[in-house]
């Protein structure tokens, strides 16, 4: 396994972290050359989707396979246990999640300073929902080093194998669900709720943890591996846009306010529980 890292994934130079990622994949029993090629292909797509949308890649094949399964009425959950998914998760981290962490640190995010400062202390438990390869979870552990930090993941998958290596290095936990968590002060969910056909019902389960801060980056109307064409809200099949509205309504009715930030497109979205 790679040696103890002096910096969090957020603080490392991207090229250095990519080398660590390939090493982690190798330690998890994955083909490093295959992972490297697929990760670079996925990252290229996420940075310039219009230019590379038609490129024949492992990511595109997996996305087409997923949506074909939805058309047949039987979601292909096995996509989450593929090597290509691990590569795709690197790209999502590099292009999206890393930027969200930068936004949390930004002193310009709020008129009063950073989102991290606004959340305040003490923070005793942080949950990273759907942590993927867990680099975001590691960064959250560095932000709140004295908190119990838990990343949820699908155990017995290649992505969880990588996440467990990272968890050991940075001293946080990996759990298959939030069922074993009694309370969380902060919940982070980047591109997570779209992977549930009933995301608003799942949000109710998450809110049972009574977090004082919920940081999300949802894209219910975007097509991607594991996303749905439509969602079920209150027993009805609705669009992604309607799902997003229902998501916000539940949060407001549950005692949360959407904090307006100065972040581009208000992402990540910062929900704060009313005191």
GIWO-V224330 format. One record per backbone hydrogen bond with DSSP energy under -0.5 kcal/mol. CO is the residue of the C=O (numbers start at 1). NH is the residue of the N-H. Records with the same first field share a line. If there is no record, write none. Layout:
CO: NH / NH
This chain:
8: 11 / 12
13: 17
14: 18
15: 19
16: 20
17: 21
18: 22
19: 23
20: 24
21: 25
22: 26
23: 27
24: 28
25: 30
26: 29
30: 32
31: 35
32: 36
33: 37
34: 38
35: 39
36: 40
37: 41
38: 42
39: 43
40: 44
41: 45
42: 46
43: 47
44: 48
48: 52
49: 53
52: 55
55: 57
57: 61
58: 62
59: 63
60: 64
61: 65
62: 66
63: 67
64: 68
65: 69
66: 70
67: 71
68: 72
69: 74
70: 73
75: 77
76: 79
77: 80
78: 81
79: 82
82: 86
83: 87
84: 88
85: 89
86: 90
87: 91
88: 92
89: 93
90: 94
91: 95
92: 96 / 97
93: 98
96: 99 / 100
97: 101
98: 102
99: 103
100: 104
101: 105
102: 106
104: 115 / 116
106: 109
109: 262
110: 113
113: 110
114: 118
115: 119
116: 120
122: 124
124: 148
125: 185 / 186
126: 150
127: 129 / 188
128: 131 / 152
131: 134
134: 138
135: 139
136: 140
137: 141
138: 142
139: 143
140: 144
142: 145
144: 147
147: 149
148: 126
149: 173
150: 128
151: 175
152: 131
153: 155
157: 161
158: 162
159: 163
160: 164
161: 165
162: 166
163: 167
164: 168
165: 169
166: 170
167: 171 / 172
173: 151
175: 153
178: 181
180: 182
185: 212 / 213
186: 127
187: 215
188: 129
189: 191 / 217
192: 195
193: 196
196: 199
197: 232
198: 202
199: 203
200: 204
201: 205
202: 206
203: 207
204: 208
206: 209
207: 210
209: 184
212: 273
213: 187
214: 216 / 271
215: 189
216: 268 / 269
217: 191
219: 222
224: 227
231: 233 / 238
233: 236
236: 233 / 238
238: 231
239: 243
240: 244
241: 245
242: 246
243: 247
244: 248
245: 249
246: 250
247: 251
248: 252
249: 253
250: 254
251: 256
252: 255
255: 274
257: 259 / 272
258: 260
259: 270
263: 266
264: 267
269: 216 / 271
270: 259
271: 214
272: 257
